[in-house]
Amino acid sequence: MSIETLIAQYGLAAVFLGAGIEGETMVLAGGLFAHEGLLSLPGAMIAAATGSFVADQAFFAAGRRFRDHRWVQRAQSKPAFAKALDTLERYPIGFIFIFRFLYGLRTVSPIAIGTTHVPTRTFLWINAIAAAVWGVLFTSLGYVFGTGIAELLGRYRPHGRQWLWVALAAVVLGTLFAAFRWWRRRRQR
């Protein structure tokens, strides 16, 4: 089964899960696949918004339910958590709306908000609106810039074992990036 067939068959589920777990990259890819005609654009937008909404609601609920658990206590000791709480105190509605657009605060913010006294209903409605805006925006970016991305990818279409080398290069680059971020965080302490 080809990659195109897998994307056509499971693409929206992948966009849904990717939006909740990974974020922008998978949503941009959903827009690109919609540009290529492998997914419907409205379906990709809905999958992205819903995946983001569900994940953030789950993180909020975890922060609310397990605020005294060591997992949340460990998250509270991180600088990003303190930064999220500080910004939330100054701009509660704005921060709930914008946190998914802020690099480094996307996952920890709903947990941090869950540990505060922000009402669940307030978070739910603002999160729903923000997820819809985020999903439509990033899917649209992938769709609009799909021509350029498709041209770039069209010039290099790996076949056979070349996919293995491309995947290996991606893993190596990802590992190097993660190691650099880990080293930088250790150095800042």
TIKE-45682 format. One line per field, with one value per residue (C-alpha): residue number from 1; chain; x, y, z. Coordinates in nm, 2 decimals. Example, Ala and Ser with C-alpha at 12.3 -4.5 7.8 and 13.67 -1.06 7.14 Angstrom:
<pts>
n c(1  2);
chain c(A  A);
px c(1.23  1.37);
py c(-0.45  -0.11);
pz c(0.78  0.71);
</pts>
This chain:
<pts>
n c(1  2  3  4  5  6  7  8  9  10  11  12  13  14  15  16  17  18  19  20  21  22  23  24  25  26  27  28  29  30  31  32  33  34  35  36  37  38  39  40  41  42  43  44  45  46  47  48  49  50  51  52  53  54  55  56  57  58  59  60  61  62  63  64  65  66  67  68  69  70  71  72  73  74  75  76  77  78  79  80  81  82  83  84  85  86  87  88  89  90  91  92  93  94  95  96  97  98  99  100  101  102  103  104  105  106  107  108  109  110  111  112  113  114  115  116  117  118  119  120  121  122  123  124  125  126  127  128  129  130  131  132  133  134  135  136  137  138  139  140  141  142  143  144  145  146  147  148  149  150  151  152  153  154  155  156  157  158  159  160  161  162  163  164  165  166  167  168  169  170  171  172  173  174  175  176  177  178  179  180  181  182  183  184  185  186  187  188  189);
chain c(A  A  A  A  A  A  A  A  A  A  A  A  A  A  A  A  A  A  A  A  A  A  A  A  A  A  A  A  A  A  A  A  A  A  A  A  A  A  A  A  A  A  A  A  A  A  A  A  A  A  A  A  A  A  A  A  A  A  A  A  A  A  A  A  A  A  A  A  A  A  A  A  A  A  A  A  A  A  A  A  A  A  A  A  A  A  A  A  A  A  A  A  A  A  A  A  A  A  A  A  A  A  A  A  A  A  A  A  A  A  A  A  A  A  A  A  A  A  A  A  A  A  A  A  A  A  A  A  A  A  A  A  A  A  A  A  A  A  A  A  A  A  A  A  A  A  A  A  A  A  A  A  A  A  A  A  A  A  A  A  A  A  A  A  A  A  A  A  A  A  A  A  A  A  A  A  A  A  A  A  A  A  A  A  A  A  A  A  A);
px c(0.00  0.14  0.19  -0.07  -0.32  -0.25  -0.29  -0.61  -0.75  -0.63  -0.54  -0.80  -0.74  -0.37  -0.44  -0.67  -0.41  -0.12  -0.29  -0.34  0.00  0.25  0.09  0.16  0.36  0.09  -0.18  0.03  0.08  -0.30  -0.33  -0.07  -0.25  -0.58  -0.39  -0.29  -0.65  -0.58  -0.80  -1.08  -0.98  -1.28  -1.23  -0.86  -0.96  -1.22  -0.98  -0.71  -0.94  -1.10  -0.77  -0.63  -0.94  -0.97  -0.60  -0.61  -0.93  -0.76  -0.45  -0.67  -0.87  -0.54  -0.42  -0.75  -0.78  -0.41  -0.29  -0.13  0.01  0.39  0.36  0.19  0.42  0.72  0.56  0.51  0.88  0.96  1.01  0.75  0.49  0.57  0.57  0.23  0.08  0.23  0.08  -0.25  -0.28  -0.23  -0.44  -0.66  -0.90  -0.63  -0.38  -0.63  -0.70  -0.34  -0.13  -0.15  0.02  0.32  0.61  0.72  0.39  0.15  0.14  0.21  -0.04  -0.36  -0.22  -0.12  -0.46  -0.62  -0.44  -0.59  -0.94  -1.04  -1.39  -1.41  -1.69  -1.48  -1.18  -1.41  -1.56  -1.24  -1.05  -1.31  -1.29  -0.91  -0.88  -1.11  -0.90  -0.58  -0.69  -0.83  -0.52  -0.25  -0.44  -0.49  -0.12  -0.04  -0.30  -0.19  0.18  0.11  0.22  0.57  0.60  0.47  0.72  1.00  0.89  0.82  1.19  1.29  1.07  1.26  1.18  1.26  1.52  1.57  1.27  1.47  1.75  1.51  1.35  1.69  1.80  1.49  1.55  1.91  1.81  1.53  1.77  2.03  1.77  1.64  1.99  2.06  1.75  1.83  2.18  2.06  1.80  2.07  2.30  2.04  1.98);
py c(0.00  0.34  0.63  0.83  0.55  0.54  0.92  0.91  0.63  0.74  1.11  1.28  1.05  1.12  1.50  1.47  1.27  1.48  1.81  1.69  1.53  1.70  2.02  2.25  2.02  1.76  2.03  2.20  1.86  1.81  2.14  2.02  1.69  1.88  2.09  1.77  1.65  1.36  1.51  1.75  2.09  2.14  1.79  1.86  2.19  2.01  1.73  1.97  2.19  1.89  1.72  2.03  2.10  1.74  1.73  2.07  1.97  1.65  1.84  2.09  1.81  1.64  1.96  2.01  1.64  1.57  1.91  1.75  1.45  1.44  1.45  1.79  1.90  1.82  2.02  2.31  2.33  2.41  2.77  2.74  2.65  2.96  3.17  3.04  3.11  3.46  3.54  3.38  3.60  3.91  3.82  3.53  3.53  3.64  3.38  3.09  3.20  3.24  2.98  2.72  2.98  3.02  2.80  2.61  2.68  2.47  2.15  2.29  2.58  2.38  2.18  2.51  2.66  2.34  2.40  2.75  2.86  2.93  2.78  2.47  2.62  2.93  2.73  2.50  2.79  2.99  2.67  2.57  2.91  2.91  2.56  2.64  2.95  2.76  2.46  2.67  2.90  2.63  2.40  2.70  2.78  2.42  2.45  2.80  2.71  2.36  2.45  2.55  2.25  2.01  2.15  2.11  1.75  1.68  1.74  1.46  1.16  0.88  0.52  0.18  0.20  0.57  0.62  0.44  0.69  0.98  0.85  0.78  1.13  1.27  1.06  1.17  1.54  1.51  1.34  1.61  1.88  1.72  1.68  2.04  2.16  1.93  2.07  2.42  2.37  2.21  2.50  2.76  2.60);
pz c(0.00  -0.10  0.14  -0.06  -0.01  0.37  0.39  0.19  0.41  0.75  0.69  0.90  1.20  1.17  1.16  1.46  1.67  1.54  1.63  1.99  2.04  1.81  1.70  1.40  1.18  1.14  1.09  0.82  0.66  0.67  0.48  0.23  0.18  0.13  -0.13  -0.31  -0.30  -0.06  0.21  0.22  0.34  0.57  0.71  0.78  0.95  1.17  1.25  1.35  1.56  1.73  1.80  1.96  2.16  2.30  2.39  2.57  2.76  2.87  2.99  3.17  3.33  3.44  3.59  3.77  3.89  3.97  4.09  4.40  4.22  4.18  3.80  3.81  4.10  3.88  3.59  3.84  3.91  3.54  3.44  3.16  3.42  3.63  3.31  3.21  3.55  3.56  3.22  3.31  3.62  3.42  3.11  3.19  2.89  2.64  2.77  2.75  2.39  2.28  2.47  2.18  1.96  2.20  2.15  2.46  2.65  2.44  2.65  3.00  2.98  3.00  3.29  3.46  3.40  3.54  3.87  3.91  3.99  3.63  3.59  3.37  3.16  3.09  2.98  2.77  2.57  2.51  2.43  2.17  2.00  2.01  1.88  1.59  1.50  1.54  1.33  1.05  1.05  1.04  0.80  0.57  0.58  0.47  0.20  0.07  0.07  -0.06  -0.41  -0.30  -0.07  -0.34  -0.59  -0.34  -0.26  -0.63  -0.71  -0.47  -0.46  -0.28  -0.40  -0.25  0.02  -0.02  0.22  0.48  0.45  0.46  0.77  0.93  0.85  1.01  1.32  1.35  1.30  1.56  1.81  1.76  1.81  2.12  2.26  2.19  2.37  2.67  2.68  2.66  2.95  3.17  3.10  3.20  3.54);
</pts>
